[in-house]
Amino acid sequence: MKDSAKAQAASALETAEQAIIGSMLIEERCVGDVVTTITADDFMGASYRRLFEAARDLYNEGTPVDVVTIIDRAGSGLRDLALACMDLTPTATRVLHYCEILHQQATLQRLQTAALAVASAETLEEATDLMVQAAGIISGRPGVKVYSVTEIMADFFHRVSQPAPPYLKWGLGMLDANLHTAAGHYVILGARPSTGKTALGLQAGLNIATDKRVGFISLETGHETAGDRIAANNLPITLPDIKRRNLDLNDMTAIAGGKEISTLCGRYFDFVEASSMTVQEIKSLALARQYDVVIIDYVQLIKPTMRGDRQEQMQDVSIQLRAMTQLTGITVIALAQLRRPDTRPARVDGKSAPPAATMADLKETGQFEQDADTVLLMYLVDPEKRAGDRYIKIEKNKDGHAGLRGRFRFDGKKQLFTPVKSDGSSLDGSPAFTELDEHDPQYQIPF
């Protein structure tokens, strides 16, 4: 049964190869569409691949593409095959459909080959590397897609007639009101060391996990530390009580039987503890676990895969993360370290002048700000009060307004961020937020 299926797949692949080559030979106008839709690697048959490469090269050179020029370029030994392809192809009108079939069948064969290689792997490391390669095969795009303005507008009217996309629910009113974080977006959340970015990432991630599959990739924090923070944030217990074990049997029984634990455990949230991972390994894991959202803590700890100085390595990491979101549709929220201020803040009227964080403070490379759809920056209102309030500023926002800043209180005992009004009083609902004046020293143009 399996041998029969393989034979059918091989036959479908060769039929698609023949139809594509035949279409290019009988209708020169379709050559441009073909060479920008598929690549030579999609051809499993070496002879068909040579004919495709000949047609592609002639097209790119601006030389006429016909049966004579293609055979001359590919070699006279392929003359009979080229003529047979023409005879087997009645029309070139369905060439893009043939391209789709070819790409699907070629991908299937590559996956089957990869699966056999994994099955025969002798070490776990070898098998893991092969699985990463298989994930790359799945997520690869067949080529470039070109849309006319008519097609774009048709798609526009179709989309706006549908309900709004399910944007991520951060659980922080200012962000929910002003961000439109959707599938395939790349978000940077930057903060200086020990400001609370991991706690904010866990709080936001668990809220997002109410209706999305979330993977929290921790390259720094262990699962026990994360577990304590998650418990303090979501259960009727504080972090000091957890650390000091100030819980008796009655307390534990009440917590275990409460509605909070049921609600928490009903969310699809994975905490992935790893000492180091490459972007490719993160992508492979995300595809295997079918995550909608991946939160990385933190981006500068991702293992680089290229040689060079630190700036070049992190630039490559950011480019790979951007490509991951575009190829897979997975949303990436990357926590990032900001540089510490070079000098202590000046004193103004007896108060500290808070140095506002900007995108220029992102460590290692400016590629992060260039690639990201959204950049959020968190910093202390008063840098001399480590337990004080934080500002969260929307520094870059491709799909909305930038330059907004909200004030949040961080409760260390509960590992909880809550919005506060400008007068310092707590808010129960969405936070008030302010738009920075362009002359304000904390204002930063996001592009």
C-alpha positions in Angstrom: 0.0 0.0 0.0 2.8 2.4 0.9 4.8 1.4 -2.2 1.8 2.2 -4.3 1.4 5.6 -2.7 5.1 6.4 -3.2 4.7 5.4 -6.9 1.7 7.7 -7.3 3.5 10.6 -5.7 6.6 10.1 -7.9 4.3 10.0 -11.0 2.5 13.2 -9.9 5.9 14.9 -9.4 7.2 13.9 -12.9 3.9 14.9 -14.5 4.1 18.4 -12.9 7.7 18.7 -14.0 6.8 17.8 -17.6 3.9 20.2 -17.6 5.9 23.1 -16.4 8.7 22.6 -18.9 6.2 22.1 -21.7 4.4 25.3 -20.7 7.6 27.3 -20.8 8.4 25.9 -24.2 5.1 26.5 -25.9 4.3 29.9 -24.2 7.3 32.3 -23.6 5.0 34.7 -21.7 4.6 32.3 -18.8 8.4 31.9 -18.2 8.6 35.0 -15.9 5.7 33.7 -13.7 7.3 30.3 -13.4 10.9 31.4 -12.5 9.5 33.8 -9.7 7.3 31.1 -8.3 9.5 28.0 -8.0 13.2 27.3 -7.9 15.5 24.7 -9.5 15.6 22.9 -6.2 11.9 22.0 -6.6 12.8 19.7 -9.6 13.7 16.2 -8.5 14.6 15.1 -12.0 18.1 16.3 -13.0 17.1 16.6 -16.7 14.0 18.6 -16.0 16.1 20.8 -13.7 18.6 21.5 -16.4 15.8 22.6 -18.8 14.3 24.8 -16.2 17.7 26.4 -15.4 18.3 27.0 -19.1 15.0 28.8 -19.5 15.5 30.8 -16.3 19.0 31.9 -17.3 17.9 32.9 -20.8 15.0 34.9 -19.3 17.2 36.7 -16.8 19.6 37.6 -19.6 16.8 39.0 -21.7 17.3 36.4 -24.4 14.3 35.0 -26.3 13.1 31.8 -24.6 11.9 29.1 -27.0 12.5 25.4 -27.7 15.6 26.2 -29.9 17.4 28.5 -27.4 16.5 26.3 -24.4 17.9 23.1 -26.1 21.0 25.0 -27.3 21.6 26.1 -23.7 20.7 22.9 -21.9 22.4 20.6 -24.4 21.3 18.6 -27.4 21.0 15.5 -25.4 17.8 16.9 -23.8 16.1 17.6 -27.2 13.9 14.5 -27.2 12.8 15.2 -23.6 12.0 18.8 -24.4 9.9 17.9 -27.4 8.1 15.2 -25.4 7.2 17.8 -22.7 5.7 20.0 -25.4 3.6 17.1 -26.8 2.3 16.2 -23.3 1.3 19.8 -22.4 -1.9 20.9 -24.2 -1.9 24.5 -22.8 0.2 26.8 -20.6 -2.8 28.4 -18.9 -2.6 26.3 -15.8 1.2 26.5 -15.4 1.0 28.1 -11.9 -1.3 25.3 -10.8 1.4 22.9 -12.0 4.0 24.9 -10.1 2.0 24.5 -6.9 1.7 20.7 -7.4 5.5 20.5 -8.1 6.4 22.4 -4.9 4.0 20.2 -2.8 5.3 17.0 -4.2 8.9 18.0 -4.0 8.4 19.0 -0.3 6.8 15.7 0.4 9.7 13.8 -1.1 12.2 15.9 0.9 10.3 15.2 4.1 10.1 11.5 3.3 13.9 11.5 2.8 14.4 13.4 6.0 12.2 11.0 7.9 14.3 8.0 6.7 17.5 9.8 7.7 16.1 10.5 11.2 15.1 6.8 11.6 18.6 5.7 10.8 20.4 8.4 12.9 22.9 6.9 15.3 23.0 9.7 17.9 20.4 12.1 19.4 22.4 15.1 18.2 22.3 13.8 14.6 18.6 13.2 14.8 18.0 16.6 16.3 19.9 18.3 13.5 17.9 16.3 10.9 14.6 17.4 12.6 15.7 21.0 12.4 16.4 20.6 8.7 12.9 19.0 8.3 11.3 22.0 10.0 13.1 24.2 7.5 11.6 22.2 4.6 8.1 22.6 6.0 8.4 26.4 6.5 10.1 27.3 3.3 8.3 29.4 0.8 8.0 28.2 -2.8 9.0 31.7 -4.1 7.8 35.2 -4.8 4.1 36.0 -5.1 3.1 39.0 -7.2 -0.3 40.7 -6.7 -1.9 43.3 -9.0 -3.5 46.3 -7.4 -6.9 44.8 -8.5 -6.1 41.7 -6.6 -4.9 43.7 -3.6 -8.1 45.7 -3.4 -10.3 42.5 -3.9 -8.5 41.0 -1.0 -8.9 44.2 1.0 -12.7 44.3 0.6 -12.9 40.6 1.5 -10.8 41.1 4.7 -12.7 44.2 6.0 -16.0 42.4 5.5 -14.8 39.8 8.0 -14.6 40.1 11.8 -11.5 41.8 13.1 -8.5 39.4 13.5 -7.9 38.0 17.0 -5.2 40.4 18.2 -3.2 39.3 21.2 -4.6 40.2 24.6 -1.7 41.5 26.6 -3.9 42.0 29.7 -2.5 45.5 30.0 -5.0 48.1 28.9 -2.7 50.6 27.2 -1.2 47.8 25.1 -4.5 46.2 24.3 -6.0 49.6 23.3 -3.1 50.7 21.0 -1.4 47.6 19.7 -2.7 45.3 17.0 -0.4 42.4 17.5 -1.4 39.6 15.1 -0.1 36.4 13.7 3.4 36.7 12.3 4.3 39.9 14.1 7.8 40.5 15.6 7.7 42.4 18.9 10.7 43.6 21.0 10.2 44.4 24.7 13.3 46.1 26.0 14.2 46.9 29.6 17.4 47.5 31.6 18.6 44.6 33.8 16.5 43.8 36.9 13.6 46.0 35.8 11.1 43.2 35.6 11.0 42.2 31.9 10.8 38.5 32.7 7.9 39.0 35.2 6.1 41.2 32.6 6.7 38.6 29.9 5.3 35.8 32.1 2.3 37.9 33.1 1.5 38.9 29.4 2.2 35.4 28.2 -0.2 33.7 30.6 -2.9 36.3 29.6 -2.3 35.7 25.9 -2.5 31.9 26.6 -6.2 32.3 27.4 -6.9 31.9 23.7 -3.5 31.2 22.0 -0.9 28.5 22.3 2.1 30.1 23.9 5.7 28.9 24.3 7.9 30.8 26.8 11.5 30.1 25.7 13.7 30.9 28.8 17.4 31.1 28.1 18.1 32.5 31.6 15.4 31.7 34.2 14.9 28.2 35.5 11.5 26.5 35.7 11.4 26.6 39.5 12.0 30.3 39.7 9.4 30.8 36.9 7.0 28.5 38.8 7.3 30.6 41.9 6.6 33.8 40.0 3.6 32.3 38.1 2.1 31.0 41.4 2.5 34.4 43.1 1.0 36.2 40.1 -2.0 34.0 39.7 -2.8 32.3 43.0 -3.8 33.6 46.5 -0.2 33.5 47.7 2.8 35.9 47.8 6.3 35.3 46.6 7.9 35.8 50.1 5.6 33.2 51.5 6.6 30.8 48.7 10.3 31.4 49.3 10.0 31.0 53.1 7.6 28.1 52.8 5.1 29.9 55.0 2.3 27.5 54.0 0.7 24.9 56.1 -1.4 22.0 54.9 -4.7 24.0 55.1 -3.2 26.7 53.0 -2.0 24.3 50.3 -5.3 22.4 50.3 -7.3 25.7 49.8 -5.0 26.8 47.0 -5.1 23.4 45.3 -8.9 23.3 45.4 -9.4 27.0 44.4 -10.8 28.2 41.1 -7.5 30.1 40.4 -5.5 27.0 40.0 -8.1 25.5 37.7 -8.2 28.6 35.5 -4.4 28.8 35.4 -3.9 25.1 34.4 -6.6 25.5 31.7 -4.3 27.7 29.6 -2.0 26.4 26.9 1.3 27.8 28.2 4.6 25.9 27.9 7.7 27.0 29.8 10.8 25.9 27.9 14.0 25.9 29.9 17.1 25.9 27.8 20.7 26.9 28.3 21.1 27.9 24.7 19.1 27.7 21.4 19.5 28.9 17.9 16.7 30.6 16.0 16.4 27.5 13.8 16.0 25.3 16.9 13.4 27.7 18.3 11.5 27.6 15.0 11.6 23.8 14.9 10.3 23.5 18.5 7.5 26.1 17.8 6.4 24.2 14.7 6.4 20.9 16.5 4.4 22.2 19.5 2.1 24.3 17.2 2.7 27.5 19.1 0.8 30.6 18.0 3.1 32.9 20.1 6.7 32.4 21.2 8.2 34.6 24.0 12.0 34.6 24.1 13.8 35.6 27.4 16.0 37.1 26.2 17.0 37.7 22.6 20.7 38.5 23.3 21.1 35.0 24.7 20.1 33.2 21.5 23.0 31.1 20.2 24.4 32.7 17.0 25.0 30.5 14.0 27.5 32.7 12.1 31.0 33.9 12.8 31.9 37.5 13.2 31.7 40.1 15.9 28.9 40.3 18.4 27.0 43.0 16.5 27.1 41.0 13.3 25.9 37.9 15.1 22.9 39.7 16.8 22.1 41.3 13.5 21.8 37.9 12.0 19.7 36.6 14.9 17.2 39.5 14.4 17.0 38.9 10.7 16.4 35.2 11.3 13.6 36.0 13.8 12.0 38.3 11.3 12.1 35.6 8.7 10.7 33.0 11.2 7.6 35.2 11.8 7.1 35.8 8.1 7.5 32.1 7.0 5.6 30.5 9.8 3.0 33.0 10.9 4.1 32.6 14.5 4.2 35.8 16.6 7.5 36.4 18.3 7.8 38.5 21.4 11.5 38.9 22.1 12.6 40.3 25.5 15.7 42.4 25.1 18.3 43.9 27.4 18.8 47.7 27.2 22.1 49.4 28.0 22.6 50.8 31.5 22.8 54.6 31.7 26.4 55.7 31.2 26.1 58.3 34.1 23.9 58.8 37.1 20.8 60.9 36.4 21.1 64.6 37.2 19.3 66.1 40.2 16.5 68.6 39.4 14.7 70.2 42.3 15.8 67.5 44.6 14.4 64.8 42.3 16.0 62.4 40.0 15.6 63.1 36.3 14.6 59.8 34.8 16.6 58.9 31.8 14.1 57.8 29.2 14.9 54.6 27.4 15.1 54.8 23.6 15.5 52.3 20.8 19.2 53.4 20.6 19.6 51.7 24.0 18.9 48.2 22.6 22.2 46.3 23.1 24.3 44.8 20.4 22.6 46.1 17.2 20.1 48.5 15.7 18.8 45.6 13.6 16.2 44.8 16.3 14.5 48.1 15.9 14.6 47.9 12.1 13.1 44.4 11.9 10.5 44.6 14.6 6.8 45.5 14.0 6.5 46.8 17.5 9.1 48.0 20.1 8.1 48.4 23.7 10.4 49.9 26.3 10.1 49.6 30.0 12.1 51.8 32.5 11.8 53.1 36.0 10.0 56.3 36.7 12.7 57.1 39.2 15.9 55.2 38.6 16.9 55.5 42.3 13.7 53.7 43.4 14.1 50.1 42.2 10.8 49.1 43.7 9.0 52.2 42.2 6.7 52.6 39.3 7.6 51.7 35.7 6.8 53.5 32.4 6.0 51.3 29.4 6.4 53.3 26.2 5.2 52.3 22.7 8.3 53.3 20.9 7.6 51.8 17.5 4.2 50.7 16.2 3.8 49.9 12.5 0.1 49.3 12.8 -0.9 52.1 15.1 0.2 55.2 17.0 3.7 55.4 18.6 4.9 57.8 21.4 2.4 56.7 24.0 3.5 56.0 27.5 1.7 54.3 30.4 2.6 54.2 34.1 2.5 50.8 35.9 3.1 49.7 39.4 5.0 46.5 40.1 4.1 44.5 43.1 7.1 42.3 43.8 5.2 40.1 46.3 2.7 39.2 43.6 5.0 39.6 40.6 2.2 41.7 39.1 2.1 44.8 36.9 -1.0 47.0 37.3 -1.7 50.4 35.7 -1.7 53.6 37.8 -3.0 57.1 37.2 -0.7 60.0 36.9 -1.5 60.9 40.6 -0.3 57.5 41.7 -3.7 56.0 42.5 -4.4 52.5 41.2 -6.7 51.8 38.3 -9.1 48.9 38.1 -9.6 49.1 34.4 -7.5 50.3 31.5 -4.7 52.7 32.3 -4.6 56.3 31.5 -1.8 57.0 29.1 -0.2 60.2 27.8 1.1 61.2 24.4 4.6 62.7 24.7 5.0 66.1 23.3 7.5 66.2 20.5 9.7 68.7 22.5 9.7 66.4 25.5 13.3 65.0 25.9 11.7 61.5 26.3 10.0 61.7 22.9 11.6 59.5 20.3 10.6 59.3 16.6 10.0 55.5 16.1 11.3 55.3 12.5 
